Amino acid sequence: MTGIRIELSRRERAILRAVAAGRGVLVSSCEPALTIDGCWCDHAAVHNLVEAGLIEKERQVPYGLATPAVITRAGEAALAEDPRST
């Protein structure tokens, strides 16, 4: 970790926890699209999490196809550092 603290919104923390629990699916496209338990997530929150490197696709898939979303080490660290994440 670079020592930079990432401030997450409540919505971003909830999405990050759901992805960590294995409940997220990312659709391969020009902009990140994520579902949690089959429901679409807030586009801006997902964009922020992907852009910050906190979540990513489990594997590369062709455009338009889905793959499980996974939390990165940076995402795990961000949740661990955040006292409001429990």
MDAnalysis code that builds the backbone (N, CA, C; Angstrom):
import MDAnalysis as mda
import numpy as np

u = mda.Universe.empty(258, n_residues=86, atom_resindex=np.repeat(np.arange(86), 3), trajectory=True)
u.add_TopologyAttr("name", ["N", "CA", "C"] * 86)
u.add_TopologyAttr("resid", np.arange(1, 87))
u.add_TopologyAttr("resname", ["MET", "THR", "GLY", "ILE", "ARG", "ILE", "GLU", "LEU", "SER", "ARG", "ARG", "GLU", "ARG", "ALA", "ILE", "LEU", "ARG", "ALA", "VAL", "ALA", "ALA", "GLY", "ARG", "GLY", "VAL", "LEU", "VAL", "SER", "SER", "CYS", "GLU", "PRO", "ALA", "LEU", "THR", "ILE", "ASP", "GLY", "CYS", "TRP", "CYS", "ASP", "HIS", "ALA", "ALA", "VAL", "HIS", "ASN", "LEU", "VAL", "GLU", "ALA", "GLY", "LEU", "ILE", "GLU", "LYS", "GLU", "ARG", "GLN", "VAL", "PRO", "TYR", "GLY", "LEU", "ALA", "THR", "PRO", "ALA", "VAL", "ILE", "THR", "ARG", "ALA", "GLY", "GLU", "ALA", "ALA", "LEU", "ALA", "GLU", "ASP", "PRO", "ARG", "SER", "THR"])
u.atoms.positions = np.array([
    [0.860, -1.177, 0.000],
    [0.000, 0.000, 0.000],
    [0.895, 1.225, 0.000],
    [0.432, 2.271, -0.629],
    [1.229, 3.481, -0.770],
    [1.144, 4.391, 0.438],
    [0.284, 4.095, 1.385],
    [0.112, 4.955, 2.541],
    [-0.951, 6.015, 2.308],
    [-1.544, 6.042, 1.144],
    [-2.606, 6.993, 0.835],
    [-3.922, 6.406, 1.325],
    [-4.608, 7.150, 2.162],
    [-5.895, 6.693, 2.688],
    [-6.996, 7.019, 1.692],
    [-7.827, 6.038, 1.396],
    [-8.937, 6.224, 0.476],
    [-10.211, 6.380, 1.285],
    [-10.898, 7.495, 1.083],
    [-12.168, 7.731, 1.761],
    [-13.286, 7.148, 0.907],
    [-14.029, 6.233, 1.474],
    [-15.131, 5.596, 0.774],
    [-16.462, 6.115, 1.284],
    [-17.414, 6.268, 0.364],
    [-18.772, 6.618, 0.783],
    [-19.422, 5.361, 1.366],
    [-20.535, 5.531, 2.033],
    [-21.255, 4.374, 2.584],
    [-21.631, 3.407, 1.471],
    [-22.062, 3.935, 0.345],
    [-22.455, 3.096, -0.789],
    [-21.258, 2.332, -1.340],
    [-20.125, 3.007, -1.477],
    [-18.915, 2.345, -1.969],
    [-18.451, 1.255, -1.013],
    [-18.521, 1.508, 0.285],
    [-18.154, 0.486, 1.270],
    [-19.075, -0.719, 1.173],
    [-20.366, -0.471, 1.011],
    [-21.329, -1.573, 0.907],
    [-21.053, -2.413, -0.342],
    [-20.779, -1.756, -1.448],
    [-20.462, -2.480, -2.683],
    [-19.180, -3.275, -2.496],
    [-18.181, -2.664, -1.914],
    [-16.899, -3.330, -1.701],
    [-17.064, -4.562, -0.802],
    [-17.845, -4.440, 0.256],
    [-18.095, -5.591, 1.133],
    [-18.836, -6.703, 0.390],
    [-19.802, -6.340, -0.453],
    [-20.548, -7.345, -1.217],
    [-19.640, -8.070, -2.206],
    [-18.758, -7.331, -2.862],
    [-17.807, -7.957, -3.782],
    [-16.870, -8.875, -2.999],
    [-16.412, -8.433, -1.844],
    [-15.533, -9.262, -1.010],
    [-16.235, -10.556, -0.600],
    [-17.545, -10.502, -0.454],
    [-18.331, -11.679, -0.076],
    [-18.648, -12.572, -1.271],
    [-18.192, -12.193, -2.464],
    [-18.406, -13.007, -3.653],
    [-19.750, -12.836, -4.313],
    [-20.413, -11.707, -4.072],
    [-21.766, -11.491, -4.590],
    [-21.817, -10.610, -5.824],
    [-20.656, -10.155, -6.340],
    [-20.636, -9.212, -7.454],
    [-20.242, -9.839, -8.782],
    [-20.808, -9.292, -9.859],
    [-20.489, -9.700, -11.222],
    [-20.246, -8.436, -12.042],
    [-19.091, -8.377, -12.706],
    [-18.759, -7.255, -13.584],
    [-19.014, -7.652, -15.028],
    [-19.607, -6.734, -15.780],
    [-19.822, -6.930, -17.204],
    [-18.725, -6.178, -17.943],
    [-18.071, -6.864, -18.863],
    [-16.990, -6.264, -19.635],
    [-17.563, -5.266, -20.631],
    [-17.175, -4.001, -20.474],
    [-17.632, -2.941, -21.367],
    [-16.681, -1.757, -21.240],
    [-16.972, -0.697, -21.982],
    [-16.100, 0.475, -21.920],
    [-16.191, 1.165, -20.561],
    [-17.286, 1.037, -19.870],
    [-17.464, 1.547, -18.513],
    [-17.854, 0.382, -17.620],
    [-17.361, 0.355, -16.393],
    [-17.681, -0.772, -15.527],
    [-19.173, -0.844, -15.206],
    [-19.719, -2.049, -15.278],
    [-21.106, -2.306, -14.914],
    [-21.094, -3.475, -13.944],
    [-21.677, -3.283, -12.782],
    [-21.613, -4.289, -11.726],
    [-23.005, -4.611, -11.225],
    [-23.241, -5.909, -11.004],
    [-24.456, -6.330, -10.317],
    [-24.054, -6.990, -9.006],
    [-24.883, -6.791, -8.011],
    [-24.765, -7.475, -6.726],
    [-26.068, -8.239, -6.546],
    [-25.964, -9.533, -6.390],
    [-27.157, -10.383, -6.262],
    [-28.137, -10.142, -7.403],
    [-27.624, -9.867, -8.604],
    [-28.452, -9.680, -9.788],
    [-29.017, -8.282, -9.975],
    [-28.759, -7.361, -9.052],
    [-29.274, -5.990, -9.162],
    [-28.133, -5.047, -9.547],
    [-28.416, -4.134, -10.484],
    [-27.398, -3.194, -10.940],
    [-27.022, -2.220, -9.841],
    [-25.735, -1.920, -9.762],
    [-25.209, -1.005, -8.746],
    [-25.083, 0.414, -9.299],
    [-24.938, 1.359, -8.391],
    [-24.727, 2.759, -8.725],
    [-23.501, 2.882, -9.632],
    [-23.718, 3.420, -10.828],
    [-22.651, 3.504, -11.827],
    [-21.464, 4.327, -11.336],
    [-21.721, 5.468, -10.716],
    [-20.635, 6.340, -10.264],
    [-19.808, 5.663, -9.172],
    [-20.462, 4.981, -8.236],
    [-19.741, 4.299, -7.164],
    [-18.875, 3.177, -7.728],
    [-19.428, 2.410, -8.657],
    [-18.670, 1.319, -9.275],
    [-17.480, 1.882, -10.050],
    [-17.710, 2.944, -10.802],
    [-16.624, 3.579, -11.551],
    [-15.495, 3.992, -10.600],
    [-15.847, 4.614, -9.474],
    [-14.840, 5.048, -8.500],
    [-14.046, 3.871, -7.951],
    [-14.726, 2.766, -7.636],
    [-14.056, 1.599, -7.068],
    [-13.111, 0.938, -8.071],
    [-13.554, 0.841, -9.324],
    [-12.705, 0.243, -10.365],
    [-11.527, 1.160, -10.662],
    [-11.802, 2.445, -10.812],
    [-10.751, 3.420, -11.119],
    [-9.689, 3.477, -10.024],
    [-10.116, 3.320, -8.768],
    [-9.181, 3.337, -7.644],
    [-8.440, 2.010, -7.491],
    [-8.823, 1.008, -8.283],
    [-8.163, -0.291, -8.210],
    [-8.593, -1.116, -7.016],
    [-9.807, -0.907, -6.530],
    [-10.286, -1.632, -5.357],
    [-11.058, -2.891, -5.724],
    [-11.667, -2.905, -6.907],
    [-12.304, -4.108, -7.435],
    [-11.889, -4.271, -8.888],
    [-11.973, -5.515, -9.359],
    [-11.618, -5.804, -10.749],
    [-12.323, -7.081, -11.190],
    [-12.235, -7.369, -12.493],
    [-12.784, -8.610, -13.031],
    [-11.907, -9.769, -12.592],
    [-12.544, -10.907, -12.305],
    [-11.787, -12.103, -11.948],
    [-10.902, -12.553, -13.110],
    [-11.420, -12.423, -14.321],
    [-10.669, -12.783, -15.526],
    [-11.160, -11.931, -16.680],
    [-10.330, -11.812, -17.694],
    [-10.710, -11.072, -18.891],
    [-11.707, -11.895, -19.706],
    [-12.778, -11.247, -20.128],
    [-13.793, -11.898, -20.955],
    [-14.112, -10.978, -22.129],
    [-14.681, -11.529, -23.202],
    [-15.049, -10.687, -24.344],
    [-16.068, -9.610, -23.949],
    [-16.053, -8.533, -24.718],
    [-16.949, -7.400, -24.511],
    [-18.396, -7.885, -24.403],
    [-19.088, -7.399, -23.385],
    [-20.494, -7.722, -23.182],
    [-20.747, -8.936, -22.308],
    [-19.705, -9.690, -21.990],
    [-19.884, -10.868, -21.145],
    [-19.551, -10.542, -19.694],
    [-20.059, -11.366, -18.815],
    [-19.889, -11.140, -17.379],
    [-18.855, -12.082, -16.786],
    [-18.238, -11.639, -15.711],
    [-17.303, -12.435, -14.931],
    [-17.416, -11.996, -13.472],
    [-17.129, -12.881, -12.547],
    [-17.192, -12.464, -11.145],
    [-16.293, -11.257, -10.867],
    [-16.761, -10.409, -9.998],
    [-15.956, -9.279, -9.528],
    [-15.183, -9.750, -8.306],
    [-13.964, -9.245, -8.171],
    [-13.142, -9.604, -7.017],
    [-12.588, -8.336, -6.385],
    [-12.367, -8.413, -5.098],
    [-11.743, -7.297, -4.381],
    [-10.228, -7.455, -4.515],
    [-9.540, -6.368, -4.691],
    [-8.085, -6.396, -4.812],
    [-7.456, -6.257, -3.426],
    [-6.144, -6.398, -3.369],
    [-5.444, -6.180, -2.098],
    [-5.660, -4.755, -1.606],
    [-5.656, -3.818, -2.543],
    [-5.906, -2.422, -2.170],
    [-7.314, -2.263, -1.608],
    [-8.272, -2.977, -2.175],
    [-9.640, -2.939, -1.675],
    [-9.753, -3.528, -0.283],
    [-9.055, -4.644, -0.061],
    [-9.046, -5.245, 1.276],
    [-8.433, -4.284, 2.292],
    [-7.357, -3.637, 1.888],
    [-6.697, -2.680, 2.789],
    [-7.603, -1.488, 3.075],
    [-8.303, -1.000, 2.063],
    [-9.203, 0.139, 2.249],
    [-10.317, -0.204, 3.232],
    [-10.860, -1.413, 3.119],
    [-11.897, -1.828, 4.069],
    [-11.328, -1.983, 5.470],
    [-10.148, -2.555, 5.569],
    [-9.524, -2.766, 6.876],
    [-9.179, -1.460, 7.574],
    [-8.791, -0.439, 6.793],
    [-8.424, 0.863, 7.360],
    [-9.615, 1.690, 7.767],
    [-10.767, 1.394, 7.195],
    [-11.951, 2.219, 7.398],
    [-12.691, 1.785, 8.646],
    [-12.705, 2.601, 9.698],
    [-13.367, 2.206, 10.945],
    [-14.872, 2.067, 10.794],
    [-15.453, 2.639, 9.745],
    [-16.901, 2.568, 9.535],
    [-17.294, 1.341, 8.732],
    [-16.357, 0.475, 8.350],
    [-16.656, -0.633, 7.462],
    [-17.251, -1.834, 8.169],
    [-17.338, -1.819, 9.461],
    [-17.882, -2.964, 10.179],
    [-19.368, -2.887, 10.330],
])
